[in-house]
Amino acid sequence: MKFPWFKRNGIFFIPVSIIGWIILLAGFVFAIYSFLDIDGRSHSVSDTLMNFVFILLIIGAVYSLIAYLTSR
């Protein structure tokens, strides 16, 4: 790959190209959408947070995998 999408900074991946920023923004938008969807169906704060944390871990794992594969 000639131009990486992400740069590794410790354990974090920082976007360095427009594609990287689009992936990061898509992750944030999906996390917000998931939170609002889960919050609309749950009956308590603990229901919302337990389900949201699981989705957030999946989003973070997918982001990290994409960033790892597209960084130097």
Secondary structure, DSSP 8 states (H G I E B T S, - for coil): --S-SEEEETTEEEE-SHHHHHHHHHHHHHHHHHHHHHHHH-SSHHHHHHHHHHHHHHHHHHHHHHHHHTB-
